[in-house]
Amino acid sequence: MLKELQFSLSITLLFACGFLYQFLLRSSCFFSCLMPFKFQQDPESLLSHGRGIVFVETSERLEPPPLVCCAVESAARVYPEQPVAFFMKGLNSSIQLPSNSSYPAFSLLSALDNVFLLPLDMKKLLEDTPLYSWYTRINASTQAYWLHVSSDASRLAIIWKYGGVYMDTDVISIRPIPEENFLAAQSSRYSSNGVFGFLPHHPFLWGCMENFVEHYNSKIWGNQGPILMTRMLRLWCKLGDFQGLSDLRCLNLSFLYPQRFYPISYPQWRRYYEVWDRDLSFNDSYALHLWNYMNKEGRTVVRGSNTLVENLFREYCPRTYRDLIQGPKGLVTRKLGPGNK
C-alpha cells in the first residue's frame, strides 16, 4: 500500500513539473517569472565576501550589446564560484522585467547561474563615502561625459564598500587574476581604471574618492578615471619602469604589467577587428580590454569573419556568440573545419 502511494505521488509530481515547465516556456514572462530572486539580491549579502566581479551600466539601456554580454559571460565562466554582479541604472524595483523574446541578451545573462543583475542607485551607493556630497550637489545635465563620470564614481564606491574586481564592459576575461589589491597598467607609469581589484575598505580607494571630489573636472575626459588612478598611484608609490614581464609591487598594492590586460594598445584597437594574427600571444594576459570607446566606426563581431574578436567570442563567451552574433547580410555561414579552429 505504501509503495503504491509513493508511486502515485511521484506520478502526480512529475505531471505537475511538466505542466509548470510548459506554462513557463509558453509564457512571455519566462525569465521574469522563473528567476525573480536573482533581481532581488542585496549587494551587501551577495558581495560581502569581497570576491565578486563587478560591471556597471550607467545608461538606461536594459538590452546589452553583444560585447557587453560577452564581457559578463566570459567573467562568469572564468570565475564560476564567484558572484558576477552587473549593476544597471535602468533596473529598479518597480520595473517589469523584460521577456526573453524582446531582450535576448538580458535574458541570456539572467540565465547564467552566477550572474546577478542589480539596480544601480547612485545616491544610496555613494552614502557614507566622500562622493556623496559631490553627487547631491552636482547637476548631471550640465556635465560633460556624465555617463563616464558617473561610472567612475560608482566603481570606486562599489569596490570600496564590497571589495572584489571591477571590469569595464568591454573587457573579455580569459583566465583568473591572481591578485587581490591591484591596478592595471596601460603603459609604463600610467594606470587604467578599466580593471582594478581591492579588498573591502582599502585606504587607496578612499583616497581616490577624496581626490575625485577635490580635483573634479568633468570637461577633461578621464580626469576622474585613469588620470585619477595615475595621480593616486604616484602619490602612493614611487614606481620605476617595468623590467621584463614582471609586475611592480608597492606596499600592499600590485601594479600589473600592461600585457596583463592591454597587449593591444589603444592606438592599435582595430587589430581586434582584423583577421586573427596567430603570432599575437595572450599567454601573459588575464583579460583583454577591447577599447570600445575608440570604436567610433561602429565595428562589430561578424560570424565567419575569422577576426580576432570573433575568435575571442567563440572561445570565451560561446553562448553570446551562438545566440547574438550574425553573419554578414546575405551570407550563409558554415561551421569551421579543424584547420580553422
C-alpha positions in Angstrom: 0.0 0.0 0.0 2.8 2.4 0.9 4.7 1.7 -2.3 1.5 2.3 -4.4 1.0 5.7 -2.6 4.6 6.7 -3.2 4.3 5.8 -6.9 1.1 7.8 -7.2 2.7 10.8 -5.6 5.7 10.5 -7.9 3.5 10.5 -11.0 1.5 13.5 -9.7 4.7 15.4 -9.0 6.0 14.5 -12.5 2.9 15.8 -14.2 2.9 19.0 -12.1 6.5 19.7 -13.0 5.8 19.1 -16.7 2.8 21.4 -16.6 4.8 24.2 -14.9 7.6 23.8 -17.4 5.2 24.1 -20.3 3.4 27.1 -18.8 6.7 29.0 -18.2 8.0 28.0 -21.7 4.9 29.4 -23.4 4.7 32.5 -21.2 6.3 35.7 -22.3 7.5 36.1 -18.7 9.8 33.0 -18.8 12.8 34.7 -17.2 10.9 37.2 -15.1 8.7 34.5 -13.6 11.3 31.9 -13.2 14.1 33.8 -11.6 12.8 36.9 -9.8 15.1 36.1 -6.8 18.2 36.9 -8.9 16.9 40.5 -9.2 16.2 40.9 -5.5 19.6 40.1 -4.2 21.1 42.6 -1.7 24.6 43.7 -2.8 25.7 43.5 0.8 24.9 39.8 1.2 25.9 38.9 -2.4 29.3 40.7 -2.4 30.2 40.6 1.3 33.0 38.1 0.9 35.0 40.5 -1.2 35.3 38.1 -4.1 32.7 39.5 -6.6 33.3 40.5 -10.2 31.6 43.8 -10.8 30.3 45.5 -14.0 28.4 48.9 -14.2 26.0 50.3 -16.7 25.2 54.0 -16.1 22.9 54.4 -19.1 19.2 53.5 -19.0 19.5 50.6 -21.5 18.4 47.1 -20.4 19.5 45.2 -23.5 23.3 45.0 -23.5 25.1 44.9 -26.9 27.0 41.7 -27.7 30.4 42.9 -26.5 28.9 43.8 -23.0 27.2 40.4 -23.0 30.5 38.7 -23.9 32.4 40.6 -21.1 29.9 39.4 -18.4 29.6 35.8 -19.7 33.4 35.4 -20.0 33.8 36.6 -16.4 31.1 34.2 -15.3 33.0 31.3 -17.0 36.4 32.3 -15.7 35.1 32.8 -12.1 32.4 30.1 -11.8 32.5 30.0 -8.0 32.2 33.8 -7.6 29.3 36.1 -8.0 29.3 38.3 -11.1 27.3 41.5 -10.3 26.1 43.7 -13.1 24.8 47.0 -11.8 22.3 48.6 -14.2 20.9 52.1 -13.8 17.9 51.1 -16.0 16.8 48.5 -13.4 14.6 49.4 -10.5 12.3 47.7 -8.1 9.1 48.7 -10.0 10.2 47.8 -13.5 8.6 44.8 -15.3 11.5 42.5 -16.2 11.8 42.1 -20.0 10.8 38.9 -21.7 13.3 36.5 -23.3 11.9 37.2 -26.8 12.2 41.0 -26.5 15.6 41.2 -24.8 17.7 38.2 -25.8 21.0 39.5 -24.3 19.3 40.4 -21.0 17.7 37.0 -20.8 20.9 35.2 -21.7 22.7 36.9 -18.8 19.8 36.3 -16.5 20.1 32.6 -17.2 23.8 32.3 -16.1 24.0 30.7 -12.7 26.5 33.1 -11.1 25.4 36.4 -12.8 23.2 38.8 -10.8 21.6 41.9 -12.4 21.3 44.6 -9.8 19.8 48.1 -9.8 22.3 50.9 -9.7 21.0 53.5 -7.2 23.9 56.0 -7.1 22.5 58.1 -4.2 22.2 55.1 -2.0 25.5 53.6 -3.2 27.5 56.8 -2.5 26.2 57.2 1.0 29.0 57.1 3.7 31.7 57.9 1.1 33.4 61.2 0.1 31.5 61.1 -3.1 28.1 61.7 -1.6 28.3 65.4 -1.1 29.6 65.8 -4.6 26.8 63.8 -6.1 24.0 65.5 -4.2 25.0 69.0 -5.4 26.0 68.2 -9.0 23.7 68.9 -11.9 24.2 65.9 -14.1 22.6 67.5 -17.2 25.4 70.1 -17.4 28.3 67.7 -17.0 30.4 66.6 -20.0 31.0 62.9 -20.2 28.4 62.2 -17.4 27.9 58.6 -18.3 31.7 58.1 -17.9 32.0 60.2 -14.8 29.1 58.5 -13.0 30.6 55.2 -13.9 34.0 56.3 -12.5 32.3 57.2 -9.2 30.2 54.1 -9.0 33.0 51.7 -9.5 35.1 53.3 -6.8 32.3 53.2 -4.3 31.3 49.6 -5.1 34.8 48.2 -4.7 35.5 50.3 -1.6 32.3 49.0 0.1 32.3 45.4 -1.0 35.7 44.6 -2.4 36.3 42.4 -5.5 37.3 43.1 -9.0 35.8 45.8 -11.3 35.9 45.4 -15.0 34.7 47.6 -17.9 32.0 46.1 -20.1 34.4 45.8 -23.0 36.9 43.5 -21.1 36.9 39.8 -22.1 38.2 37.6 -19.3 40.5 34.7 -20.3 42.0 33.4 -17.1 41.7 34.2 -13.3 43.5 37.3 -11.9 45.7 36.0 -9.0 46.0 39.4 -7.2 43.8 40.9 -4.5 44.9 44.6 -4.4 45.9 45.7 -7.9 45.8 48.3 -10.6 46.3 47.6 -14.3 49.0 49.5 -16.3 48.0 50.8 -19.7 51.6 51.7 -20.3 54.7 52.3 -18.1 53.8 54.5 -15.2 50.2 55.1 -16.5 47.3 53.3 -14.8 43.9 52.3 -16.2 40.7 52.3 -14.2 39.1 49.8 -16.6 40.2 46.9 -14.4 41.2 47.0 -10.8 40.6 45.0 -7.6 40.8 45.6 -3.9 39.8 44.1 -0.6 36.9 46.0 1.1 37.6 49.4 2.6 41.1 49.7 1.2 42.6 53.1 2.0 43.8 53.6 -1.6 40.2 53.7 -2.8 39.1 56.1 0.0 41.9 58.4 -1.1 40.8 58.1 -4.7 37.3 59.2 -3.8 38.6 62.2 -1.9 40.9 63.1 -4.8 37.9 62.6 -7.2 36.0 65.4 -5.4 39.0 67.7 -4.7 40.1 67.7 -8.4 36.7 67.2 -10.1 36.6 68.5 -13.7 34.1 66.9 -16.0 35.4 68.8 -19.0 38.5 66.6 -19.2 37.8 63.1 -20.3 39.3 60.6 -17.9 40.1 63.1 -15.2 38.1 61.1 -12.7 39.1 57.8 -14.3 42.6 56.7 -15.5 44.1 60.1 -14.8 42.8 59.9 -11.2 44.2 56.4 -10.7 47.5 57.5 -12.1 47.6 60.6 -9.8 46.9 58.5 -6.8 49.4 55.8 -7.8 52.1 58.3 -8.0 51.2 59.7 -4.5 51.0 56.2 -3.1 54.1 54.7 -4.7 57.4 55.6 -6.2 57.5 53.3 -9.1 60.0 52.9 -11.8 59.7 51.3 -15.3 58.7 47.7 -15.7 61.5 45.2 -16.0 60.6 42.5 -18.5 57.2 41.0 -17.8 57.4 41.4 -14.0 54.6 43.3 -12.2 55.6 46.1 -9.8 54.8 45.9 -6.0 54.3 48.8 -3.6 53.2 48.3 0.0 50.2 46.0 -0.4 49.4 47.1 -3.9 50.4 45.5 -7.2 50.8 47.4 -10.5 50.3 44.9 -13.2 52.3 44.9 -16.4 50.5 46.2 -19.5 50.5 42.8 -21.1 48.1 41.5 -18.4 45.1 43.5 -19.9 46.4 45.7 -22.7 48.5 43.5 -25.0 47.0 45.6 -27.8 47.4 49.4 -27.0 44.6 51.9 -27.8 46.2 53.3 -31.0 46.0 49.7 -32.4 42.5 48.9 -31.2 41.4 48.0 -34.8 43.6 44.8 -34.6 40.7 43.2 -32.7 38.5 43.6 -35.8 41.1 42.3 -38.3 41.8 38.8 -39.3 43.4 37.0 -36.5 47.2 37.2 -36.5 48.1 33.9 -34.7 51.6 35.3 -33.8 49.8 37.5 -31.3 50.0 35.8 -27.9 47.9 36.3 -24.9 49.7 33.8 -22.7 50.6 36.5 -20.2 47.2 38.1 -20.1 44.4 37.7 -17.6 41.8 39.6 -19.7 41.7 41.8 -22.8 40.4 45.4 -22.9 38.9 46.0 -26.4 38.9 49.8 -26.2 35.3 50.1 -27.2 35.4 53.9 -26.5 37.7 54.2 -29.5 35.3 52.4 -31.8 33.5 55.4 -33.3 33.3 53.5 -36.6 30.8 51.0 -35.0 32.8 47.9 -35.9 31.0 44.7 -34.8 31.7 41.0 -34.5 30.7 39.1 -37.7 30.2 35.4 -37.8 32.6 33.7 -40.2 35.0 36.7 -40.5 37.8 34.9 -38.6 38.7 38.2 -37.0 40.5 38.2 -33.6 37.3 39.4 -31.8 35.2 36.6 -33.4 37.7 34.0 -32.2 37.6 35.6 -28.7 33.8 35.4 -28.7 33.8 31.7 -29.8 36.3 30.8 -27.2 35.4 32.8 -24.1 31.7 33.7 -24.5 30.2 30.8 -26.6 26.6 31.5 -25.6 26.8 35.1 -26.7 28.4 34.0 -29.9 25.8 31.3 -30.6 22.7 33.5 -29.8 23.7 37.1 -30.7 26.3 37.1 -33.4 25.1 37.1 -37.0 26.9 36.6 -40.3 27.2 39.4 -42.9 23.9 40.1 -44.7 23.2 37.5 -47.3 26.0 35.2 -46.2 25.1 31.7 -45.1 27.8 30.8 -42.6 29.3 27.4 -42.1 30.9 25.6 -39.2 34.7 26.0 -39.2 36.7 22.8 -40.0 39.6 21.6 -37.9 42.0 23.7 -39.9 40.2 26.9 -39.0 39.9 26.3 -35.2 
